[in-house]
């Protein structure tokens, strides 16, 4: 049995050659008024279709749709929820990329169908197991630029959690059996760990299987706390910084562990042997059936050809651990 593998977050939207520039050209034409929303949507669908095919071709077991329509982690939801607007640009943690800071203008509400259409499209394309994603409540709330409605961070976090819960319910009803909750603030702001736990209690039971996915920083300050969150999967980044996590992974006694072993923010290519080495360290404390190898975060920070090579190393490393032939 091969170790499980998956991806996290967004895939590079722009590829090599003229065909790889299709989305960029369409966005420019849309900005100039040369094509309408319907024509742009067709391009988004075709790039999504190609992205799904590319991730599947690498042999990744559980895939996503590459989040091709997402400007960043928060903006799609800020635009679709009532009581929220997409605000000013700000640097996204320590990356050389930017995101639109949410601005809260009133009570947050949603029908929970913000990405049901996109997930349904991807489900019709994908042959591999497909998962969905939503932003985490602590990340959304702590990266908000201005809040004109809620009186405290606690109120804001819990209100965001309720909105995310509706999105999770909508995606689950559309057939999503696994949903990543991308919440880097859980490790970036460990002082709020108890508030985050309370938010996740509100999400428990909303979906079939929920994955709390952290990245950019190691989980050292909150690792044992993460093991008590009411989620079926916990994702941690063990590559971005030095970490003591490998010696403490036995804290995850019942949850699946999504281990970020391929650095999605560094163009240096790992070998399959390196990936296998990280997996073997984890397997000293985590049973094989509960370990999932992954990228550390979104591959969108890399050129597309590098992203493909990274996926090949990820899958190759998983196959090496269980003695399978690595496809060159």
N, C-alpha and C positions, 0 to 999 in steps of 0.2 A: 504494500500500500504506500503510495506516494504521500509525503507530507502535504497538507493543505496549503494553498497559496491564494493570495488575494491582492487587490490594489486598493489604494485610498485616494479619494478626492478626484481632482481634475487631471485630465490628460492633455498634453500639448495640442493646442488647437490648430497650429500652423505647421505644415510639414515641408518636405523638400520638393523642389521642382514646381512647375506651373500648377499641377493638380493640387499640390499641398497648400497653395495660396488661395484656394477658392473662397474660403470663408473671409479672409482679409479683403479680397476684392468685393465680395458681396456686401460686407459691412460699409466699405467706402461708398459703394454705389447707393446703398440705403441712406447713408448720411446726406448724399447729394440729391436725394429724391428721385433717383433713376429707377429704383425698384421699390415695390411696396412690402408691407409686412409679410404677406403670403409668400412672395418669392424668397424673402430672406428665410422664412421658416423652412422652405424646401431645402435650402442650402444647409441650414442647421441639421435637418434630418439626415441628409446625405453624409455630412461629416460625422454625425453620431454613428451612422451605420458603418462607416469605414473604421471609426475608432473601435467600436465593439469588435469588428472583425480582426483588427490588429491585436487587441488584447487577447482575444481567444486564440489567435494563431500562435501566440507565445506559449500557450498551454496553461494559462492561469485558470485555476479551478473556479473561483468565485469572482465575477467581474462586476463592473458598474458601467454606466453609459458614457463615462469620461467627462461628465458635467460640461458638455460643450456649450450649452446655453448660459452657463453661470459666468457672470463678470467676475465675481469673487464669492467667498463663502456666505456673505450676509446679504448682498444687494438684491438677489432675486426675491428673498423673503421680505425685505424692507419695502420693495416695490409692490408686492402682492397683498401684504397685510394692511388692514385698516388701522389707522392710528400711528403709522410709521412711514417715514420717507427716507429715501437714500440721500444722505447728506454729503459733506465735504470729503475729499480724498485724504487718506492718511496711510502711512507706511504700515504694512501688515507684519507686526512683530519685528524680527530682525532681518526680514527679507528685502530684496530690492524690488518689491512689488507693492502695489497700493490697493486699498479697498475703499468703498464708500461707507463712511460711518453712518449708522442708523441715527435718525432723529425721531424721537417719540413725541407726537403731537396730541395724542389722546389715548383712550383705552385701546389696547391691542386686541384685535379680533381677526379671525380667519374662518373660512368654511372648510379648511383642511384639504383643499384640492390644488394647491399651488403648482405641484409637479406631477399630478396624477396622469395628465395627458402625456407628458414626456416619458414617464416610467412605462406607461402602456405601450407607447411606440417602441421603446427599447426592448420591452419584453417580447414584442412580436419579431424582433430582429435576432435577439440573443439565442445562442444554442447552449451556452454554458449557464450555470447558476447565476442569476442576476440579483444584485442588491441595490437598495436605494440609499439616500443620504439626506440628512438635515443638519443645520448648524446646532451647536450645543447652547443651552440656555445661559450658561455663565459667560461664554465667549460673546454671544450676541449682546448681553446686557452690559458687560464691562467695556466693550468697544463702542458703545453708544456715545455719540458726540454730545447730544443734549436730550434731556428728558423733561418735558413740560407737563407731565401728568402724574407719574408715580413719585411718591414722597421719599423713597429710600431705594438703595440697591436691592435689598431683599424683596421689596414689592415688585421691582422691575424684573428680577430674575424669575420669580414665580409666575408672573404674568407671561413672560416669554416662554416659560416651560409649558404653560397651559396651551399657548398657541402652537408650539412644537408638538405637543401631544395630539392636537387635532390633525396636524400634518401627518404624523405617524399613523394615526387611525385611518386617514384617507389613503395613504400608500399601502397599508396592510389590506384594506378592502379591495385595492386594485391588484393585489397578488404579491406584494413585497413580503417575503418571508424573513428577510434580514435587512435591517436598517442601521447604517452607521450614523452615530451622533458625533459629529466632528467638534470637539470641545477642547482646543489647546489651552484655554484659560484655566482649566482644572489643574494643569501642572505649572502654568505660568504665574498663577496667583494662588498658591497653596493656602494662603490665609483664609480663603473663602471655601475650603473643602467641605465644611459642614453645610453651608448654604447650598453648594452644588449637590450634596447628597439629598437634601430636602427636595430640590428641584427634580432629581431623578426618581424620587418616590412618586412624584406626580405622573411620571412617564411610564412607570412600571405597569405592565398589563395592557398598554396601548397598542403594542405591536407583537408579532409572533416571536421575534428575537431581536434584541437591541444590543448594539455594540457601542460602548463608550470609547471613542478613539481620540487619543491625545498625541501630540507631536510637537516638534521644535525643541523641546527640552526633555531631559530624562525625568522619570516619575519618582525619583528617590525620596523626595520630601513627603509624598502622599501614597506610596506604593501599597502599604498595608491597608490604608483607607479605601483605595480603589477596589481592593478585593472584597469589600463589604457593600459595594454599590449594587442596587437591584437590577443588574443587567446580566445577560448571558455571556457577553464577550467584552474583554477589556483590551484595548490596543495601546501599546507603549512604544516609544522611540528609544532604541538602545544604541543609536549611531551618532546623533547630533552632538552629544557631549559625553565626557567620561561619566560612567554610571556604576552604581553598586547593585543594579537590578538583578543581574544574573545570579548573584548569591542569595537572592530573596524571593525568587519566583515561586517557591513553595507556598507563598501566601495565597496564591490563586488555587484554591482547593477544589472548586466546583466549576468555575468559569472557564471558557475557552480563552486562550491567550493569543492575541494577535501581535506578533513580534515584528516591529519595524527594523529589518536587517539590511535593506538595500537603501542607501542614502539617496533620497530623491532631490537633494539640493546640491549635489556635488557631481561634476561631470566625470570624475574618475570612475572607471568601470570596475566593479567588483568581479572577481572570478567566482565560478560555481563553487570552488573549493572554499573560498572565504565565507560564502553564504552558508555552506554546509557546516563550517566551523562554528558559526554563531548558533545554528540550530542545535548542534550537538551539545553546546554549553547549556542551552535551555533545557534540553531533554534530560539532563541530570536531575532536574527538579519538576519537570512538567511532563505528563504522559503524552506519548506521540499523538494519541487520538484527540487531545485538546490543544495542540499547538498549530498555529496558522502563521506561515511566513508571509511577510508583506513588505511593501515599500514603506519608508518612514513617514511619508506624507504624499501630497500631490506630485505627480511627475511633471506637472505643467512648468516647473522651474527649469526644465532641461530642454535642449533641442530634441526634436522628435526621434531622430535616429539614435540618440543616446538613450532616450526613454525605452525604445524597443530593445536595445542591448541590455539595459538594466532588467527588463522583464525576463529576458533569456537567462540572465545570471540567477535571478530569483527562482525560476522554475528548475534550472539546472542544478542549483544547490539542493533544492527539495528532493530531486531525484537521486542525487548522490547519497544522501543520508540513508535512503532505503535501498541502495544498491541497484537502482535502475540505470539504464543506459542514458547518458546525457546526449541529447541531440545537438550536433554542432551547428 
